[in-house]
């Protein structure tokens, strides 16, 4: 995991972004968590270490990370965005309609769908998004 953080720090340095302790902590938290946190969740997780940090600081840093291509903002129609730093490989999201948990999964066949769209309609595909909705294992267990 430290290697991923170091790589991300290098990318930021090459884009001229100065690395502050708060920025480093936010980046490390994003790269270490698999929960696709909201900005508020990141703030709450780090406020003990950085009592002077504000939610605005978290949002501003997430914007910087997004512009550098290190973070993807996930919007699912609710009030808050979630952030995904696992952008090194194509993956998709399974979203629990009960608790809102977001889980990554891989499905290589969608790359073929992009190629087919390029061939069939002459698109220069720049990306795609796929989401699967359902009820996660934890929520299923709670229901029983």
N, C-alpha and C positions, 0 to 999 in steps of 0.2 A: 504494500500500500504506500509506503514511504516513497517508493520509486515513482508512482503515479503523481504524488504531490510534487516531487522534484521536477518531473517533466512539465507539469502544469505551471509551476513557478517559472521555469525557463521560458515557456511560451509567453507568459505575462511580461517577463523582462524584455523579451524581443519586441513586444508591442509598446514598450515604453512605460509600462505600469510599475509603479514603485510598490515593493512588497512591505506592507506594514504587519505588525503582529496580529491585528484584528483580521486583516485580509487573509493572512496565512491560515488563521484558525477557521475562518468561514470556508475557505477552499478545502482544507483538510477534512472538516466535518462533512462537507458535501461528497468528497471522494470516499470517505469511510462508511457513510451510511448507505443503506440500501432502501431506505424508506421513502425517497422522493419527498423531502420535507418542504413545508411552506417557509416563507421568510420568517414568520412568527415562531415556528418551531425551531428554526436555526437560532434565532435570537434567544429564545428560552433556554436552549441547550448551552449557549455560550455566555449568557449574562453573568454567571457566577465567576467566570475567569476574567471577564471584561465588564466590570460594573459601569463604566462610562460609555459603553457602546449603546447605540440606539437602534431601534428597528429601521430607521432611515439609513443608518450605516450599512445594515445588512442588505437592504434593497439596492442601495447604490453600488455595493460590491457585486451583487448578483448581476446587475446591469453590465458592469465592467467585464465580468466573467462571460456573460452572454455575448457581448460584442467581440470578445477574444476567441469565441468558439469553444469555450470550455464547459459551458452549461447550456442545457436546453430547458426552456420554460414550457411547462405542461399546463394547458388550460382545459378544463373539462366542464365548463359551463357553470361551475359554482363560483363563489365569491373570491376564492384565493387560488393563486397559481402554485404549482408544485415545481420543484427544480430537480433536474436530473443531470448529474455530472458524469454518468456512465455513457459517454458519447464516443468512446473509442471503437465501439463495434455496433453494428445495426442491431437493434432489438425493439421489441414492441411491448405494450403494456396491457396487463389484465387488471381491471379496476373493480374493486368490491363496491357494489351499490349500497351495501349496508354501512360499512365503516369508512369507506373512501381509500382504503389501502391500495397502493399501486405496486404491482409485481412485474418484474421484467421477464420476458421469455423471448426465445430466438425462433425465427421461422424463415429460413433462407429462401423459400419459394417466392417470397414477395419481390426479391431482386429480379426474378424472372418476369414478374408482372410489370416491372418498370421497363425491362427490355422489350416486352411485347407492346406496351403502350408507345414506345418510341417507334417501333416498326409499324404498328397498325395505324397510328394517327399522326406520325411525324413529330411527336413531341420531343423536346429536349427535356427530359425529366430532371427536376432539381431535387426531388425528394418525395416521400410519401409518409403517411401516418396511419397506423392501425391501432385500434383499441378494442379490447374484448371486455365486456361487462358481465358480471355475475356476482356470486357470493363466495367470499374466501373461506378457507377451511376453518379459521378461528370463529367466524360468524356462524358457519354451519353447525359447529359444535355447541355454540351458545344457544342455538335454537332448539336443541334436543334436550 
